[in-house]
Amino acid sequence: FFIIKIVSQYERAVIFRLGCVRKRAAGPGIFFFLPCVDEINVVDMRTISFDIPPQEILTRDSVTVTVDAVVFYSIQDAVSSVCNVDNVRCSTRLLAQTTLRNILGTKTLSEILSEREGSLTACSSFSILLLIPGECVYRELK
């Protein structure tokens, strides 16, 4: 027998049948699944935001700077997100912290203060290189 499941407009359901992922995510709307054979992971596709706590970063000219940031991300491909990353929220948080330290660690204090907007574009271009599969990351430097 089948069970009816409803997925909201902002969610997608990744269905594993006997351990193999189906070709694409189900939803939004109604879909059917077999309760003993299928495993369902529901993924939220909305933009999620979180703060990076203040961190002390050592700049290139050996000055300690305390910096925090805000990260906005949204999952673009639900199947890739479920299959390739164990914990998407934790992975995104750690990626954002590491990227913030790496970008600002290569700059001097005067460059950080004078090119605040330039740091934003550097973070954005750097995030494309280290993108978690199935995710789109946006960053804002405070």
C-alpha positions as CSV (number, residue, x, y, z in Angstrom):
1,F,0.0,0.0,0.0
2,F,1.0,3.6,-0.6
3,I,1.1,6.6,1.8
4,I,0.3,10.1,0.7
5,K,2.8,12.8,1.7
6,I,2.3,16.6,1.2
7,V,5.4,18.8,0.8
8,S,5.0,22.6,1.1
9,Q,6.0,25.1,-1.6
10,Y,9.4,25.8,0.0
11,E,10.3,22.2,0.6
12,R,11.5,19.3,-1.5
13,A,11.5,15.6,-0.6
14,V,14.5,13.4,-1.5
15,I,13.3,9.8,-1.7
16,F,15.6,6.8,-1.3
17,R,14.1,3.5,-2.5
18,L,16.0,0.6,-1.0
19,G,19.0,2.9,-0.5
20,C,19.2,4.3,-4.0
21,V,18.2,7.9,-4.5
22,R,15.5,8.6,-7.1
23,K,16.4,10.8,-10.0
24,R,14.9,14.1,-8.7
25,A,13.4,15.5,-5.6
26,A,9.6,15.3,-5.1
27,G,7.5,18.4,-4.5
28,P,5.9,20.7,-4.0
29,G,2.6,19.1,-3.6
30,I,1.4,15.5,-3.1
31,F,3.4,12.4,-3.8
32,F,3.1,8.7,-2.9
33,F,5.7,6.5,-1.2
34,L,6.0,3.0,0.1
35,P,6.5,3.1,3.9
36,C,8.7,0.0,4.3
37,V,10.8,0.5,1.2
38,D,11.2,4.3,0.9
39,E,13.1,6.7,3.1
40,I,12.2,10.4,2.9
41,N,14.4,13.4,3.7
42,V,12.6,16.8,3.5
43,V,14.9,19.7,2.6
44,D,14.0,23.4,3.3
45,M,14.7,25.4,0.1
46,R,14.2,28.9,1.7
47,T,17.1,31.3,2.4
48,I,18.6,30.7,5.8
49,S,20.6,33.2,7.7
50,F,22.9,33.0,10.7
51,D,25.6,35.0,12.5
52,I,29.2,34.1,12.7
53,P,30.3,34.9,16.2
54,P,33.0,37.6,16.7
55,Q,36.5,36.1,16.0
56,E,39.9,37.5,16.5
57,I,41.9,37.3,13.2
58,L,45.6,38.0,12.8
59,T,46.1,40.2,9.7
60,R,49.1,40.1,7.4
61,D,50.8,42.9,9.3
62,S,50.4,41.0,12.6
63,V,47.5,43.1,14.0
64,T,44.7,41.4,15.8
65,V,41.2,42.3,14.5
66,T,37.8,41.2,15.9
67,V,35.4,40.5,13.1
68,D,31.9,39.1,12.8
69,A,29.7,38.4,9.8
70,V,26.2,37.4,8.6
71,V,25.8,34.5,6.2
72,F,22.7,33.9,4.0
73,Y,22.5,30.6,2.1
74,S,19.9,28.7,0.2
75,I,19.9,25.1,-1.1
76,Q,19.6,25.0,-4.8
77,D,19.7,21.2,-5.4
78,A,18.1,19.1,-2.8
79,V,19.3,15.7,-4.0
80,S,23.0,16.9,-4.1
81,S,22.6,18.5,-0.7
82,V,21.3,15.3,0.9
83,C,23.7,12.9,-0.9
84,N,26.9,14.8,-0.7
85,V,26.9,16.6,2.7
86,D,26.2,15.0,6.1
87,N,25.1,18.2,8.0
88,V,24.5,21.1,5.6
89,R,24.0,23.8,8.4
90,C,27.1,22.9,10.3
91,S,29.2,22.6,7.1
92,T,28.0,26.0,5.9
93,R,28.8,27.6,9.3
94,L,32.3,26.1,9.3
95,L,33.0,27.1,5.7
96,A,31.9,30.7,6.4
97,Q,34.2,30.9,9.4
98,T,37.1,29.5,7.6
99,T,36.6,31.7,4.6
100,L,36.3,34.8,6.7
101,R,39.6,34.0,8.4
102,N,41.4,33.1,5.2
103,I,40.3,36.3,3.3
104,L,41.0,38.7,6.1
105,G,44.3,37.0,7.1
106,T,45.8,37.9,3.7
107,K,45.1,41.6,4.1
108,T,46.7,44.4,6.2
109,L,44.7,46.4,8.7
110,S,44.7,49.5,6.4
111,E,43.4,47.4,3.5
112,I,40.6,46.0,5.6
113,L,39.5,49.4,6.8
114,S,39.8,51.1,3.4
115,E,38.3,48.3,1.2
116,R,35.4,47.1,3.3
117,E,33.3,46.6,0.2
118,G,36.2,44.9,-1.6
119,S,36.3,42.3,1.2
120,L,32.7,41.5,0.4
121,T,33.4,40.8,-3.2
122,A,36.4,38.8,-2.3
123,C,34.3,36.7,0.1
124,S,31.7,36.2,-2.6
125,S,34.1,35.1,-5.2
126,F,35.9,32.8,-2.7
127,S,32.6,31.2,-1.7
128,I,32.0,30.1,-5.3
129,L,35.3,28.2,-5.3
130,L,34.5,26.4,-2.0
131,L,30.8,25.9,-2.5
132,I,29.1,23.0,-0.8
133,P,27.4,20.9,-3.4
134,G,23.8,22.0,-4.0
135,E,24.1,25.2,-2.1
136,C,24.4,28.9,-2.8
137,V,26.2,31.0,-0.2
138,Y,25.9,34.8,0.3
139,R,28.0,36.6,2.8
140,E,27.9,40.0,4.5
141,L,30.9,41.4,6.4
142,K,30.2,43.7,9.3
